[in-house]
Amino acid sequence: MNANLLDLAGGADAANAPDAHAPPQSGRVAIVGGGLAGSLLTLALAQRGYAVDLYERQNDPRNRGGREGRSINLGLSKRGMRALELVGLLQTVLDTAVTMSGRVIHAPDGSTRYQPYGKDAGEVLHSIDRNELGHLLLDHAEKHPQVRLHFGHRLARIDKESRTLEFETDDGPVSVRPQWMVGADGAFSSARRELQRGVRANYHQEYLEWGYKELTLAPDADGKSVIELTALHVWPRSHCLFVSHPNRDGSHTLTLFLPFEGEDSFETVRTPEQITALIGKYFPDLVALLPGLLEQWSRHPIGSLITTRTAPWAFGDWAALVGDACHAVYPFYGQGMNSAFEDCCVLVNALESHPDDRAAALRAYEQARRQHTDVLCELSKENFVELRKKVQSPWFVARKRLDIALNRVWPKRWLPLYTMIAHTTMPYGEAKARARRQDAILNRAAAALAVGVAGAIAWAAWRWLR
Ligand SMILES: Cc1cc2nc3c(=O)[nH]c(=O)nc-3n(C[C@H](O)[C@H](O)[C@H](O)COP(=O)(O)OP(=O)(O)OC[C@H]3O[C@@H](n4cnc5c(N)ncnc54)[C@H](O)[C@@H]3O)c2cc1C
């Protein structure tokens, strides 16, 4: 990644957020999609003097209760924290979070093993409430007089010739002509589809053959968590997987990942008996902890997961894409929101680096960023295998311990891959390359050790036989 662009993303703090002296920018920018990335970008641009219209297809989420069945909490890590620092909201968000210092791995026999996320208290994740964070960003964006929020506006079409966005609303179609626009409308982005129409574009999408369902693990009668609160919990099985994030009220949001089809799948597990049997077979320790299992199962939908890569992200001086709209990733590295927030930082930085040339700014943003989120897509797929299978393997656990031990000895020179992804803002591609180099060193050291041991045995045998 262009070091300059990353510097600002990483070096920002609350001092960058206030906008009292930000010079007004000419024209209005339209942001399509008021999810996490769209709301954060609206706020960041408003703080820098931009007049922003945010268009969101749903009604104002602040006027309804929590959305049942969607992932209601997310793991916030370093990249997301840097972005929240950029808009001056990091501490406010952390005050509402539950800190997770590591993973608790639950074996099929009910035993547990704790794996710290890093070498010290600075290397932790924060479990945050998705809805609360979204509401907070919208509240702060709305405080800026030059921001207008338009809920119930679904982008239907873009006329690139006349630079017109067409929305469907309950009151009929609405057309607008912003000076420029950003598509932040998620994995199934209409903005991406419309902007790429008639352009030499690449688009790659993969569906995971596994879906997910969310369940809540309630606290006990005293409001205490029934499992360790300050950790992410994983029940890894090669055929299915539970992951849980803690909530402030002592509950945990459990996400069950299960194949869509085949034996023990969402297709074949339907009746109360089948559901109870599935949990009993793979997660016996959870049976007693989930008294409301059947009722929750029937109420909560099955979600599907996709990963996408696409190009281009920038369209002249007029449009760009951010977040899931240009790189949806499987959630197994916990980086979707974090990387979407990092996009916003890099875009803001690119605009500041090219104040008089928006085309150059949007191009620089894509050049700095896309190669790295492509790597993140691959890493997130690999982590699916790690979470299901490897975390149980003694070799994997030993390797993790060795990584952390080497990191303690050489904190700057030796960084485990997970540390680089979750606890630094090192570009994803650089992190992967560095991890491969470290792997090669370890493999060479292991080979040298094996040769040494073999040599010593041969020498001892020779001496003995002589
Ligand atoms: C099970 C699960 C667990 C996850 N856990 C984590 C985690 O721990 N950490 C992490 O960092 N990430 C996690 N993620 C990923 C994270 O949720 C996403 O990467 C993040 O929400 C992307 O933000 P976004 O703003 O780009 O897209 P979204 O949050 O999807 O927002 C897009 C918005 O655009 C709106 N929209 C869509 N179409 C239109 C249209 N035509 N017109 C107008 N508006 C439109 C939508 O209503 C929505 O509000 C997880 C995802 C899943 C599924």
The ligand as an SDF file (V2000), in Angstrom:
LIG
                    3D

 53 58  0  0  0  0  0  0  0  0999 V2000
  -22.0090  -13.8110   10.6340 C   0  0  0  0  0  0  0  0  0  0  0  0
  -21.1290  -12.6240   10.3810 C   0  0  0  0  0  0  0  0  0  0  0  0
  -20.1930  -12.2430   11.3390 C   0  0  0  0  0  0  0  0  0  0  0  0
  -19.3570  -11.1470   11.1250 C   0  0  0  0  0  0  0  0  0  0  0  0
  -18.4180  -10.8240   12.0680 N   0  0  0  0  0  0  0  0  0  0  0  0
  -17.5740   -9.7990   11.8300 C   0  0  0  0  0  0  0  0  0  0  0  0
  -16.5890   -9.4320   12.8340 C   0  0  0  0  0  0  0  0  0  0  0  0
  -16.4980  -10.0210   13.9200 O   0  0  0  0  0  0  0  0  0  0  0  0
  -15.7430   -8.3950   12.5460 N   0  0  0  0  0  0  0  0  0  0  0  0
  -15.8090   -7.7090   11.3610 C   0  0  0  0  0  0  0  0  0  0  0  0
  -14.9980   -6.8010   11.1480 O   0  0  0  0  0  0  0  0  0  0  0  0
  -16.7300   -8.0180   10.4260 N   0  0  0  0  0  0  0  0  0  0  0  0
  -17.6060   -9.0290   10.6360 C   0  0  0  0  0  0  0  0  0  0  0  0
  -18.5600   -9.3330    9.7000 N   0  0  0  0  0  0  0  0  0  0  0  0
  -18.5820   -8.5700    8.4250 C   0  0  0  0  0  0  0  0  0  0  0  0
  -19.3300   -7.2530    8.5390 C   0  0  0  0  0  0  0  0  0  0  0  0
  -20.6430   -7.4570    9.0020 O   0  0  0  0  0  0  0  0  0  0  0  0
  -19.3820   -6.5780    7.1610 C   0  0  0  0  0  0  0  0  0  0  0  0
  -18.1390   -6.6740    6.5230 O   0  0  0  0  0  0  0  0  0  0  0  0
  -19.7490   -5.1070    7.3050 C   0  0  0  0  0  0  0  0  0  0  0  0
  -21.0650   -5.0050    7.7890 O   0  0  0  0  0  0  0  0  0  0  0  0
  -19.6370   -4.3880    5.9420 C   0  0  0  0  0  0  0  0  0  0  0  0
  -20.1200   -3.0840    6.0620 O   0  0  0  0  0  0  0  0  0  0  0  0
  -20.6950   -2.3420    4.7800 P   0  0  0  0  0  0  0  0  0  0  0  0
  -21.1630   -1.0020    5.2780 O   0  0  0  0  0  0  0  0  0  0  0  0
  -19.7320   -2.3880    3.6680 O   0  0  0  0  0  0  0  0  0  0  0  0
  -21.9640   -3.2100    4.3110 O   0  0  0  0  0  0  0  0  0  0  0  0
  -23.3280   -3.4500    5.0900 P   0  0  0  0  0  0  0  0  0  0  0  0
  -23.1180   -3.4450    6.5520 O   0  0  0  0  0  0  0  0  0  0  0  0
  -23.9470   -4.6480    4.4600 O   0  0  0  0  0  0  0  0  0  0  0  0
  -24.2080   -2.1590    4.7350 O   0  0  0  0  0  0  0  0  0  0  0  0
  -24.7450   -1.9420    3.4540 C   0  0  0  0  0  0  0  0  0  0  0  0
  -25.9350   -1.0100    3.5940 C   0  0  0  0  0  0  0  0  0  0  0  0
  -26.4030   -0.6650    2.2830 O   0  0  0  0  0  0  0  0  0  0  0  0
  -27.8200   -0.7430    2.2590 C   0  0  0  0  0  0  0  0  0  0  0  0
  -28.2270   -1.0130    0.8720 N   0  0  0  0  0  0  0  0  0  0  0  0
  -28.1160   -2.1850    0.1960 C   0  0  0  0  0  0  0  0  0  0  0  0
  -28.5850   -2.0400   -1.0670 N   0  0  0  0  0  0  0  0  0  0  0  0
  -28.9870   -0.7540   -1.1840 C   0  0  0  0  0  0  0  0  0  0  0  0
  -29.5660    0.0000   -2.2440 C   0  0  0  0  0  0  0  0  0  0  0  0
  -29.8280   -0.5520   -3.4440 N   0  0  0  0  0  0  0  0  0  0  0  0
  -29.8620    1.2990   -2.0310 N   0  0  0  0  0  0  0  0  0  0  0  0
  -29.6090    1.8900   -0.8250 C   0  0  0  0  0  0  0  0  0  0  0  0
  -29.0690    1.2110    0.2220 N   0  0  0  0  0  0  0  0  0  0  0  0
  -28.7540   -0.0880    0.0410 C   0  0  0  0  0  0  0  0  0  0  0  0
  -28.1470   -1.8790    3.2220 C   0  0  0  0  0  0  0  0  0  0  0  0
  -29.4700   -1.7810    3.7000 O   0  0  0  0  0  0  0  0  0  0  0  0
  -27.1100   -1.6490    4.3200 C   0  0  0  0  0  0  0  0  0  0  0  0
  -27.5790   -0.7710    5.3110 O   0  0  0  0  0  0  0  0  0  0  0  0
  -19.4450  -10.4090    9.9140 C   0  0  0  0  0  0  0  0  0  0  0  0
  -20.3980  -10.7680    8.9510 C   0  0  0  0  0  0  0  0  0  0  0  0
  -21.2320  -11.8550    9.1750 C   0  0  0  0  0  0  0  0  0  0  0  0
  -22.2340  -12.2280    8.1220 C   0  0  0  0  0  0  0  0  0  0  0  0
  1  2  1  0
  2  3  1  0
  2 52  2  0
  3  4  2  0
  4  5  1  0
  4 50  1  0
  5  6  2  0
  6  7  1  0
  6 13  1  0
  7  8  2  0
  7  9  1  0
  9 10  1  0
 10 11  2  0
 10 12  1  0
 12 13  2  0
 13 14  1  0
 14 15  1  0
 14 50  1  0
 15 16  1  0
 16 17  1  0
 16 18  1  0
 18 19  1  0
 18 20  1  0
 20 21  1  0
 20 22  1  0
 22 23  1  0
 23 24  1  0
 24 25  2  0
 24 26  1  0
 24 27  1  0
 27 28  1  0
 28 29  2  0
 28 30  1  0
 28 31  1  0
 31 32  1  0
 32 33  1  0
 33 34  1  0
 33 48  1  0
 34 35  1  0
 35 36  1  0
 35 46  1  0
 36 37  1  0
 36 45  1  0
 37 38  2  0
 38 39  1  0
 39 40  1  0
 39 45  2  0
 40 41  1  0
 40 42  2  0
 42 43  1  0
 43 44  2  0
 44 45  1  0
 46 47  1  0
 46 48  1  0
 48 49  1  0
 50 51  2  0
 51 52  1  0
 52 53  1  0
M  END
$$$$
